[in-house]
């Protein structure tokens, strides 16, 4: 939410707005990587559970 606000209003925030945008983009990248890893782990757990049945 804050990210979209700063994207739309960054001309008013100067360097702080750019720093916030960079920070948010970095955090989004980390979260996307975590989601990918969690999805892979969930798939492997589903496969193990299917083998046990």
Buried (B, 14 or more C-beta within 10 A) or exposed (E): EEBEEBEEEBEEBEEEBEEBBEEBEEEEEEEEEEEEEEEEEEEEEEEEEEEEE
